[in-house]
Amino acid sequence: MFELDRLFQKSNLIPVIIQHADTGEVLMLGFTDREAVELTLKTGTAWFWSRSRQKLWNKGESSGNFLHVKRIVTDCDTDTLLYFCIPDGPTCHTGARSCFFNEIWKEETP
């Protein structure tokens, strides 16, 4: 089993990218601490540390739109996580499928 202490050597809070397990679409970015990772592993749903509320939260606890984690990987520096998930519904609190929908720039095609 992977030693979780390796993830938190640089910081107690690290980013976690949520990607749709079937489509590959990036759904959201959140932050996690060791306790949230442990709860994710225990429950099979994504837990995060809310920086605004300063508390743990299970995505979907109020909306019902849980993220069911199918696979977890870490980056080469072992300081960022990637969760492959199947969402129960929209991932974004706005009701959008993904939190990434505000386009800033797009290369024009000739």
JOMO-V584917 format. One record per residue. RES is the residue in one letter. NEAR is the number of other ideal C-beta (glycine too) atoms within 8 Angstrom. Layout:
{{RES NEAR} {RES NEAR}}
This chain:
{{M 2} {F 5} {E 5} {L 9} {D 6} {R 8} {L 12} {F 11} {Q 7} {K 5} {S 6} {N 5} {L 8} {I 13} {P 9} {V 14} {I 11} {I 13} {Q 12} {H 12} {A 8} {D 5} {T 4} {G 5} {E 8} {V 10} {L 15} {M 11} {L 8} {G 11} {F 10} {T 14} {D 12} {R 9} {E 9} {A 12} {V 13} {E 9} {L 11} {T 15} {L 7} {K 6} {T 8} {G 6} {T 12} {A 14} {W 14} {F 12} {W 13} {S 9} {R 7} {S 4} {R 6} {Q 5} {K 6} {L 11} {W 10} {N 11} {K 13} {G 11} {E 6} {S 4} {S 7} {G 7} {N 11} {F 11} {L 16} {H 10} {V 12} {K 7} {R 7} {I 10} {V 7} {T 10} {D 9} {C 3} {D 5} {T 8} {D 10} {T 10} {L 14} {L 11} {Y 14} {F 11} {C 14} {I 9} {P 12} {D 9} {G 7} {P 9} {T 14} {C 12} {H 4} {T 6} {G 5} {A 9} {R 7} {S 11} {C 10} {F 7} {F 7} {N 4} {E 5} {I 3} {W 4} {K 4} {E 4} {E 4} {T 3} {P 2}}
